[in-house]
Amino acid sequence: MAFNTGGVRRRDILKTLAAAGALTTMPGLGQLAFAAPGGAQEANGKILVVLFFRGGMDVLNFIGPANDAVYIDARPADLRLLDSGDKAGIALDSGLAQGVDFRLHPEAAALHEIYRQGDLAIVHATGLSNATRSHFEAQELMERGLAEEPKGNGVLGTEGGWVARLLRQMGSNGELVAVSTAGGVPKLLQGYPEALSIPDLRGGFGLPGGPSTQAVLERLYPAGGQPAGFNPNVARGGRVALDAALRLNGALPKGPDGKVLAYQPEHGGAFEGDVGRSLETVARLIRMDAGLKVACVDMGGWDTHEGQAGRFKSLVHQLSGSLATFWNDLSAYHDRITLVTVSEFGRRLRANRSGGTDHGHGSLMMVLGGGVAGGRLLGRWPGLQPQDLDERVDLAVTTDYREVLTSVLKHRMGVGQVDGVFPGFHPGSGDPALFRA
Amino acid sequence: MVVPTPVAAAGAAPSQEWIFLNRFAYGPRPGDAQALKQQGIPHWLDEQLRLAAAGTSPGPECQQKLDSAVMRIKYDAGEGWAALDEMRPLRTLDQPVDALWSLNQPDRKLPYQERVRPRLDLAAATVIRAVYDPAQLRQVMTMFWHDHFSVNAADSYTAPALPAYDAALRAHALGNFRDLLEAVATSPAMLIYLNNRSSRGGAANENYARELFELHTLGRDAYLNTQYDRWRDVPGALKGAPEGYIDQDVYEASRAFTGWSIQSGQDLGGYKAPNDGRFTYIESWHDNYQKRVLAAEFDSYQPPQNDGHKVLDLVANHPATAQFICTKMVRSLLGGEPSPELVRAAAATWLDSRQRPDQIARVVRLIALSPQATANWGARPKRPLELVASFARATGIPVTASEPLVGTMDSAGQKLYAWPSPDGHPVADDYWLGAQNMRARWNLALGLAEGWWMPPGLSATAQMGPAAAHSGQAVAFWSDRLLGSPTAVDTAALLGGLSLTADAPPMVDNKTGEFANRRLAAYVAMSPAFQLR
């Protein structure tokens, strides 16, 4: 939506739009609506992977309208997709907007293969209705499943992360149900105390000091242990770590030297960079059949204010190769896995003079999974004419990020109602048609 | 953020002095708490502030440790360099940027390990300083500012600028905030990390300006972009005192800083800048036209750097900045949810002392002398550096530079000078106490005691006296040393886990003597209570 705000406060406009459902009933999506009622599938065994691109991915450098004159004018050639030459983007057969030649970054060839096979769908111009250009505010809102910070203290049901609420609603509990591959537990999982952080399993997940140490730790951190001083968290954190170490480490295949064997993905490929290491961890956990329901994976490095072209190219290369490796490796699990990507915002349409882009607004989301009606660009393309831009400078948001997530939860995770997961959010009638009937 | 709820203490709470020294220093050495009780906290503060004001040298013992420390550097042969494996002193400490600048030159053939050595040198030195620097309060505050003005020096282009950045933060750690802000704004480390070095008129780079408002000064609560999209609509703006900032302020401030750069061999139209990384102001890159930031008008064509200085004045003096930083400081020093009264008092002192050279010291002093300074024991977990330093200080484990120790603190969650985003490490307990981080904490305790990284490690029996021969007394000894009371640890858990009776000599894994006594010390350090401060 373009804000023409002559003196009217943005907050009021947002209220009006929300009331009118303008943010949630997306034109162009309704006609593709997922029609089958009660499409919810058996939740048992379903696995959701949330891949968060931290720093604000420049989606216009990932999938852009190569033949749009405004786009061409706003960016140097190395920060946009080209429709010809040896660095041309990969043409996407999409139909998202009449006459617009959407191209995918040339480093994403492996990802394009999955798109072409139909397991990957992409919704463009997604994001927060909130106007924030702050990483930390936008990330927090997205992790908590909100559009704006609730006013007043402790607004019921908005604490913690939406993934934690989802798990509670699903009645999930127990070890190894929810894992973060970041060093700590992200906000997405706050409010789910059993969540584990497991960045890497290549070095095992054991405890130091042999059986004596284990015996002492089990008593120092008993199940249901007393808080120490004014802090209830350390006793619990220690117990969770202990349980995870005891369960996981034994299950990891080890060589004669006691070291964890290198993970060999089926069907080849390579897990590249930090995101590759994280996805390898998730793949291992899935293959262990230890009850994993949700994995939260972070991929950083997207805050490209300077020297974007080279950095972006290398990030896309890692992402594409690692995602394809992950997907091909887990072919036996396709009907159980759904992977969805988010980023806190997109970046400014116009490049800065540092060869980079500043914080923007509209983003995109990818949905990868069995049952995805993929090979298509979905959503509503808002256009890049000045009057189409958010705050006159950025790609507008035409699909609330929760619309896509709702569709995933309903069709893949067997969730009937999302009110408890996304408090205050009313999904539009137009379902983004992400899944096959 | 999940707020810890005050609950009844399980073990004996340590003394006020014990708690104080875990918050305003890196934990007590044997005898420190008793000494503090005798001299009193005001006297201790006077002494600490005197040390800090006397210069940034860490004192002879600590300086000697820094000078004699060596740390391994090892890499395979590569294109343009030979394989190397050597123990090397921490040569990059305190070096000015120009002395290290060649490390990041792309035309120089160098392995990554050489390029980012300044970050490892400083991280290793940080552990030594936390253990041995007598100016403990300054070290605590230096680390606070490193997180507040976080840069990621695991990036090889930023790394050579890190030692000088550390020196600047250390010099101003208890000084005046506006001076500190100026030092950061002109530091090559921040200019590189948040990209202002390449910001030019026409389409300025907004990275630094945005984080200046959100992370360095006014704070996220003062970002009012969702409510207002024109500067004049922000409450107070028409009276010249806007309550907060919006994107328009970010845009305009980024214009004000255009041309604040580093000398990196730029071609400036017939003139080539030197290539030594030092701060420079490039007039031809500056956007000279009029601006408006926080409702203040800037005339066109100001003298060099005037626009940027004016922005720094505006944000440093803004009441939201006092509120934001004082809240953060109280939370960081004391843990838990900050007391609103204490934050209010701290913010008032902050604003009253804006013109004083010891502005920050006055605020810290107020916090340290408040009743909350030693209340709510355990309100936040120790960070890995605090865990390591307090363990070493309480037990006399000799500490020197160690790359794997830095690596283990990394996996325990504290990525010294390498946090990947400009907000610094998280505050929430959930982050610090996740499964990965807890495992790494236990590794830190055991590894330090057993000398995995820094042999010989703990010398246990020699300091225990008769307690070394009786399991119960041995546990009480380490509980007293590490937790401030002989009964603070769950003795039954330790003895029960090891199937020991109180009178029997300590035995672990069928080994007795030094091995077993070290283990008991490590196990007390692995207990829940020792994770807290």
Interface residues (C-beta under 8 A of the other chain):
Chain A: F3 T5 G7 R9 R10 R11 L14 R54 G55 N130 A131 T132 R133 S134 H135 F136 E137 E148 G160 S180 G183 G184 V185 Q190 G191 A195 L196 S197 I198 P199 F205 L207 P208 G209 G210 P211 S212 T213 A215 V216 L217 E218 R219 L220 Y221 P222 G225 Q226 P227 A228 G229 F230 N231 P232 N233 V234 A235 R236 G237 G238 V240 A241 L242 A244 A245 G300 G301 D303 H305 E306 R350 A351 N352 R353 S354 G355 G356 D358 H359 E391
Chain B: V2 P4 T5 P6 V7 A9 A10 G11 A13 L194 N195 S198 S199 R200 G201 G202 A203 A204 N205 E206 N207 R210 E214 L215 R220 Y223 N225 T226 Q227 Y228 D229 R230 D233 D247 V250 G336 N376 W377 G378 A379 R380 P381 S411 G413 K415 P420 S421 D423 P426 A428 D429 D430 Y431 W432 L433 G434 A435 Q436 N437 M438 R439 W442 N443 L446 G447 D490 A492 A493 L494 G496 G497 L498 V508 D509 R519 A522 Y523 M526 S527 P528 A529 Q531 L532
